[in-house]
């Protein structure tokens, strides 16, 4: 199964995360299929490739719980349902 999940990078105790599309059986920091966003929990900064995320969700990718919360804050699921209605 394809998942949208966080890939950790940055210094020790100063972690940042990339939101990646990856096979669910791959390790956390393994090679992703695609990088679709960035999340910094210390400053709550997010940068998302919304069209790329919507495309992957339409193809059946499943977000993890944390990524789902980030996407809900950015109203990505509303855009997903709007694009599905067209």
Buried (B, 14 or more C-beta within 10 A) or exposed (E): EBBBBBBEEEEEEEBBBBBBBBEEEBEEEEEBBBBBBBBBEEEEEBEBBBEBBBBBBEEEBBBBEBBBEBBEEBEBBEBBEEEEEE
